[in-house]
Amino acid sequence: MRKTNSSYPVHELSAKVQGNVIGDNSLLIEGLCALETPQASHLAFIRTRSAEQVSKQLAKAPAMAILVAQDMLPNVLSETAASVIVVTDPYNAFLDLLPLFFEQTKPPPGIHPSAIIAEDVVIGAAVSIGAHCNVAQGSIIGDNSILHPHVSIYEGVTIGSNVELFSGVRIREGSILGKNITIHDNSVIGADGFGYTPDPRYGIRKVPQVGHVEIGNRVEIGANTCIDRGSIGATTIGAGTKIDNLVQIGHNVTVGENCLICAHVAIGGSTVIGAGVIIGGASGVADHLYIAPGTRVAGWCGVTRSITEPGDYMGNPPIKAGQWRRLQVRLKQISEDRAAGRKATRK
């Protein structure tokens, strides 16, 4: 993203997000900022938070504009002289206005002279292939897709339209990518799964990984993430799913649509993740399990058995979040009771 040199009066920004202005509606806004680091002539937003937190931030606010929800308005008006834009959802309004101040930078269509493209590769319209890319035989690249420098596409890969692959991405043989997908630097799609079996003749024998990976439309995958190919059949990532950096997804895993998988999550082979599941950072999910649609798993969980009832889960192994919190309170009480008992005994 590149910052533009544009500036807009507060009343114009307000009109774009169907807001109402309280204060100076002619103030020119030339950029965006966080409320924690306010800047003059910039726009920030306030999410719902305590009045005390708001007061601390607004006390530092210079001549700027702030997006505010109606329910926070009394706290805000009593603390700042900044221009206030009252909207239904400050955060989404902020995101709606962001493209006015930052523009997406994309390389122009064309193939860099250093790229190596097999003769039978099918390349759509307005495709950009950067320096030192390698596209192997039998592959298809859809319209308006971008391969940044040093991307490698192995044999027989299908890439849909409007796909952006950042530097160092590797798409292994037979992978199928849908439309409007973004994969960030150095991620590997379709490497061999961790398939081995004991064999008295060899010690540990490698199981050939002859499947592939299928990624649905509108998926975004962070940097340094690995999604293994199926041992037989496919590893599948459902449409709309977002995967963070440094995630490991094993062979033949099925991830449903519109899931959120945070950083450092590892999912064992052949596990099925239902639609709309959220898995918090640094959690591990064992192989051959099932997680029901709509489930939310907190960070640092160790999922060692299937979760068949949707809900919020915490712990290792995870239990319902309310039960986990009650358990922590009880454990604290037991610890305090024991400490008090030892103290009484010493007396």
C-alpha positions as CSV (number, residue, x, y, z in Angstrom):
1,M,0.0,0.0,0.0
2,R,1.2,3.5,-0.9
3,K,0.1,6.7,0.8
4,T,-1.7,9.2,-1.4
5,N,-1.2,12.9,-1.2
6,S,-5.0,13.5,-1.0
7,S,-6.8,15.5,1.6
8,Y,-10.5,15.8,2.3
9,P,-12.7,18.1,4.5
10,V,-14.4,16.4,7.4
11,H,-17.9,16.9,5.9
12,E,-16.9,15.0,2.7
13,L,-15.5,12.1,4.7
14,S,-18.7,12.0,6.8
15,A,-20.9,11.9,3.7
16,K,-19.0,8.9,2.4
17,V,-19.9,6.9,5.5
18,Q,-23.3,8.3,6.1
19,G,-22.2,10.0,9.3
20,N,-23.1,13.2,11.2
21,V,-20.4,15.9,12.0
22,I,-20.2,17.5,15.4
23,G,-17.5,20.3,15.4
24,D,-15.5,21.8,12.6
25,N,-16.7,20.1,9.4
26,S,-14.3,22.1,7.1
27,L,-11.1,20.7,8.8
28,L,-8.9,19.2,6.1
29,I,-7.9,15.5,6.8
30,E,-4.7,14.4,5.1
31,G,-4.2,10.9,6.6
32,L,-5.2,8.2,9.1
33,C,-3.8,7.5,12.5
34,A,-4.4,5.4,15.6
35,L,-6.1,7.1,18.6
36,E,-3.1,6.0,20.7
37,T,-0.8,8.1,18.5
38,P,-3.0,11.1,17.5
39,Q,-1.8,13.4,14.7
40,A,-3.1,16.8,13.6
41,S,-5.2,16.8,10.5
42,H,-5.6,13.0,10.7
43,L,-8.6,10.7,11.2
44,A,-8.9,8.0,13.9
45,F,-11.7,5.9,15.3
46,I,-12.9,4.8,18.7
47,R,-14.2,1.2,19.3
48,T,-16.4,0.6,22.3
49,R,-14.3,0.8,25.4
50,S,-14.6,2.2,28.9
51,A,-15.0,5.9,29.5
52,E,-11.7,6.0,31.4
53,Q,-9.8,4.6,28.5
54,V,-11.4,7.0,26.1
55,S,-10.6,10.0,28.3
56,K,-6.9,9.1,28.4
57,Q,-6.7,9.0,24.6
58,L,-8.8,12.0,23.9
59,A,-6.9,14.2,26.3
60,K,-4.0,14.1,23.8
61,A,-6.1,14.7,20.6
62,P,-5.0,17.7,18.5
63,A,-7.0,19.2,15.7
64,M,-8.2,16.0,14.1
65,A,-11.3,14.0,13.3
66,I,-12.6,11.0,15.2
67,L,-15.1,8.3,14.1
68,V,-17.4,7.6,17.0
69,A,-20.5,5.4,17.7
70,Q,-23.6,7.0,19.1
71,D,-23.3,5.2,22.4
72,M,-19.8,6.6,23.1
73,L,-20.7,10.2,22.1
74,P,-21.3,11.6,25.6
75,N,-17.9,10.5,26.8
76,V,-16.2,11.8,23.7
77,L,-17.8,15.3,23.6
78,S,-16.9,15.9,27.2
79,E,-13.2,15.2,26.6
80,T,-12.2,16.6,23.2
81,A,-12.5,19.5,20.8
82,A,-11.7,17.4,17.8
83,S,-14.2,17.1,15.0
84,V,-16.5,14.1,15.7
85,I,-18.1,12.0,12.9
86,V,-20.9,9.9,14.4
87,V,-21.4,6.6,12.6
88,T,-23.0,3.2,13.3
89,D,-19.8,1.2,13.1
90,P,-16.6,3.3,13.5
91,Y,-14.2,0.5,12.6
92,N,-15.9,-0.4,9.4
93,A,-16.3,3.3,8.5
94,F,-12.6,3.7,9.0
95,L,-11.9,0.8,6.7
96,D,-14.3,2.3,4.1
97,L,-12.3,5.6,4.1
98,L,-8.8,4.0,4.1
99,P,-8.6,3.6,0.3
100,L,-8.9,7.4,0.0
101,F,-5.5,7.8,1.7
102,F,-3.7,4.6,0.7
103,E,-3.7,3.0,-2.7
104,Q,-2.8,-0.6,-3.6
105,T,0.4,-0.8,-5.7
106,K,0.5,-3.5,-8.3
107,P,3.1,-4.3,-10.9
108,P,2.1,-3.7,-14.5
109,P,1.0,-6.7,-16.7
110,G,3.8,-8.5,-18.5
111,I,6.5,-11.2,-18.1
112,H,9.9,-10.3,-16.9
113,P,12.7,-11.4,-19.2
114,S,14.3,-13.5,-16.5
115,A,11.1,-15.6,-15.9
116,I,11.2,-19.2,-17.1
117,I,7.8,-20.2,-18.6
118,A,7.2,-23.6,-20.1
119,E,5.9,-23.5,-23.7
120,D,2.5,-25.0,-23.0
121,V,1.6,-22.8,-20.0
122,V,-1.8,-21.0,-20.5
123,I,-1.6,-17.4,-19.4
124,G,-4.7,-15.2,-19.1
125,A,-5.1,-11.5,-19.9
126,A,-3.3,-8.8,-17.9
127,V,-1.1,-11.2,-16.0
128,S,2.1,-10.0,-14.3
129,I,5.0,-12.4,-13.9
130,G,8.0,-11.0,-12.0
131,A,11.7,-11.6,-12.1
132,H,13.1,-15.1,-11.7
133,C,9.7,-16.8,-11.6
134,N,9.4,-20.3,-12.8
135,V,6.2,-21.7,-14.3
136,A,6.3,-25.4,-15.2
137,Q,4.5,-27.3,-18.0
138,G,0.8,-27.9,-17.9
139,S,0.0,-24.9,-15.7
140,I,-2.7,-22.4,-16.1
141,I,-2.7,-18.8,-14.8
142,G,-5.9,-16.9,-14.8
143,D,-6.7,-13.3,-15.8
144,N,-5.3,-10.4,-13.8
145,S,-3.1,-12.6,-11.6
146,I,0.2,-11.5,-10.2
147,L,3.3,-13.5,-9.5
148,H,5.8,-11.4,-7.7
149,P,9.6,-12.2,-8.1
150,H,10.9,-15.6,-7.3
151,V,7.6,-17.5,-7.3
152,S,7.7,-21.1,-8.4
153,I,4.7,-22.9,-10.0
154,Y,5.2,-26.6,-10.4
155,E,3.7,-28.9,-13.0
156,G,0.0,-29.0,-13.7
157,V,-1.0,-26.2,-11.4
158,T,-4.3,-24.3,-12.0
159,I,-4.5,-20.7,-10.8
160,G,-7.7,-18.7,-11.2
161,S,-8.2,-15.0,-11.9
162,N,-7.2,-12.2,-9.6
163,V,-4.7,-14.3,-7.6
164,E,-1.7,-12.6,-6.1
165,L,1.4,-14.7,-5.0
166,F,4.1,-12.8,-3.2
167,S,7.8,-13.4,-3.4
168,G,9.1,-16.9,-2.6
169,V,5.7,-18.6,-2.8
170,R,5.9,-22.2,-4.0
171,I,2.8,-23.9,-5.5
172,R,3.5,-27.6,-5.9
173,E,2.4,-29.9,-8.6
174,G,-1.3,-30.4,-9.2
175,S,-2.6,-27.7,-6.9
176,I,-5.8,-26.0,-7.8
177,L,-6.3,-22.3,-6.7
178,G,-9.6,-20.5,-7.2
179,K,-10.2,-16.8,-7.7
180,N,-9.3,-13.7,-5.7
181,I,-6.7,-15.5,-3.6
182,T,-3.7,-13.9,-1.9
183,I,-0.7,-15.9,-0.6
184,H,2.0,-14.0,1.2
185,D,5.8,-14.5,1.1
186,N,7.5,-17.8,1.3
187,S,4.4,-20.0,1.9
188,V,4.4,-23.5,0.4
189,I,1.2,-25.0,-1.0
190,G,1.2,-28.7,-1.8
191,A,4.5,-30.0,-0.3
192,D,4.5,-33.7,0.8
193,G,2.5,-34.5,3.9
194,F,4.3,-36.1,6.9
195,G,3.4,-39.7,5.9
196,Y,5.6,-42.5,7.2
197,T,5.0,-46.0,8.4
198,P,7.1,-48.7,10.2
199,D,8.5,-51.4,7.9
200,P,10.9,-54.0,9.1
201,R,12.7,-53.9,5.7
202,Y,13.3,-50.1,5.8
203,G,12.9,-49.0,9.4
204,I,10.6,-46.1,8.7
205,R,9.1,-46.1,5.2
206,K,7.8,-43.0,3.4
207,V,4.2,-43.1,2.2
208,P,4.0,-41.6,-1.3
209,Q,2.0,-38.4,-1.3
210,V,0.1,-38.5,-4.5
211,G,-2.8,-36.1,-3.8
212,H,-3.1,-32.4,-4.2
213,V,-4.3,-29.1,-2.6
214,E,-7.5,-27.3,-3.5
215,I,-8.0,-23.7,-2.3
216,G,-11.4,-22.0,-2.7
217,N,-12.2,-18.4,-3.8
218,R,-11.3,-15.4,-1.6
219,V,-8.8,-17.2,0.6
220,E,-5.9,-15.3,2.1
221,I,-2.8,-17.1,3.4
222,G,-0.1,-15.5,5.5
223,A,3.7,-15.7,5.2
224,N,5.6,-18.9,5.8
225,T,2.5,-21.1,6.0
226,C,2.6,-24.7,4.8
227,I,-0.4,-26.6,3.5
228,D,0.5,-30.2,2.6
229,R,-0.9,-32.1,-0.3
230,G,-3.2,-35.0,0.3
231,S,-1.7,-38.4,0.7
232,I,-4.4,-39.7,-1.7
233,G,-7.1,-37.2,-2.7
234,A,-7.2,-33.5,-1.7
235,T,-6.3,-31.2,1.2
236,T,-9.0,-28.5,0.8
237,I,-9.4,-25.0,2.1
238,G,-12.9,-23.6,1.9
239,A,-13.9,-20.3,0.2
240,G,-13.4,-17.1,2.3
241,T,-11.1,-18.7,4.8
242,K,-8.2,-16.6,6.2
243,I,-5.0,-18.3,7.5
244,D,-2.3,-16.4,9.4
245,N,1.5,-16.6,9.2
246,L,3.4,-19.7,10.3
247,V,0.5,-22.2,10.1
248,Q,0.9,-25.9,9.4
249,I,-2.0,-27.8,7.8
250,G,-1.4,-31.5,7.3
251,H,-2.4,-33.8,4.5
252,N,-6.0,-34.5,3.7
253,V,-7.3,-31.8,6.1
254,T,-10.6,-30.2,5.2
255,V,-11.1,-26.6,6.3
256,G,-14.6,-25.2,5.8
257,E,-15.6,-21.9,4.4
258,N,-15.0,-18.6,6.2
259,C,-12.7,-20.0,8.9
260,L,-10.1,-17.9,10.8
261,I,-6.9,-19.8,11.7
262,C,-4.4,-17.7,13.7
263,A,-0.6,-17.8,13.7
264,H,1.4,-20.9,14.9
265,V,-1.6,-23.2,14.6
266,A,-0.9,-26.8,13.6
267,I,-3.6,-29.1,12.3
268,G,-2.9,-32.8,12.0
269,G,-3.8,-34.9,8.9
270,S,-7.3,-35.8,7.9
271,T,-9.0,-33.5,10.4
272,V,-12.2,-31.8,9.3
273,I,-12.8,-28.2,10.4
274,G,-16.3,-27.0,9.9
275,A,-17.4,-23.7,8.4
276,G,-16.9,-20.5,10.4
277,V,-14.5,-22.1,12.9
278,I,-12.0,-19.8,14.6
279,I,-8.8,-21.3,16.0
280,G,-6.7,-19.1,18.3
281,G,-2.9,-18.7,18.0
282,A,-0.5,-21.4,18.9
283,S,-3.2,-24.1,19.2
284,G,-2.7,-27.6,18.1
285,V,-5.3,-29.9,16.6
286,A,-4.5,-33.6,16.5
287,D,-5.1,-35.8,13.4
288,H,-8.4,-37.5,12.3
289,L,-10.6,-35.2,14.4
290,Y,-13.8,-33.1,13.7
291,I,-14.5,-29.6,14.8
292,A,-18.1,-28.5,14.5
293,P,-19.1,-25.5,12.4
294,G,-19.1,-22.2,14.3
295,T,-16.8,-23.4,17.1
296,R,-14.3,-21.0,18.6
297,V,-11.1,-22.4,20.0
298,A,-9.0,-20.1,22.2
299,G,-5.3,-19.6,21.8
300,W,-2.9,-22.2,23.2
301,C,-5.5,-25.0,23.2
302,G,-4.5,-28.6,22.6
303,V,-7.4,-30.2,20.7
304,T,-7.0,-34.0,21.2
305,R,-10.6,-35.1,20.7
306,S,-13.4,-34.1,18.4
307,I,-15.6,-31.1,19.2
308,T,-19.1,-32.0,18.1
309,E,-21.0,-29.2,19.9
310,P,-20.4,-25.7,18.7
311,G,-19.3,-23.1,21.3
312,D,-16.3,-21.4,22.8
313,Y,-13.6,-23.7,24.1
314,M,-10.4,-23.2,26.2
315,G,-7.7,-25.4,27.7
316,N,-5.9,-28.6,27.0
317,P,-7.8,-30.7,26.3
318,P,-10.4,-27.9,25.6
319,I,-13.6,-27.6,27.5
320,K,-16.4,-25.1,27.3
321,A,-15.1,-21.6,28.1
322,G,-17.5,-21.0,31.0
323,Q,-16.5,-24.3,32.6
324,W,-12.8,-23.5,32.1
325,R,-13.2,-20.2,33.8
326,R,-15.0,-21.7,36.8
327,L,-12.3,-24.3,37.0
328,Q,-9.6,-21.7,37.2
329,V,-11.4,-19.9,40.0
330,R,-11.7,-23.2,41.9
331,L,-8.1,-24.1,41.4
332,K,-7.1,-20.7,42.8
333,Q,-9.3,-21.2,45.8
334,I,-7.8,-24.6,46.4
335,S,-4.3,-23.2,46.2
336,E,-5.2,-20.4,48.6
337,D,-6.9,-22.8,51.0
338,R,-3.8,-25.0,51.0
339,A,-1.5,-22.0,51.6
340,A,-3.7,-20.9,54.5
341,G,-3.6,-24.4,55.9
342,R,0.1,-24.7,55.8
343,K,0.4,-21.3,57.5
344,A,-2.0,-22.4,60.3
345,T,0.0,-25.6,60.8
346,R,3.3,-23.7,61.3
347,K,1.7,-21.6,64.0
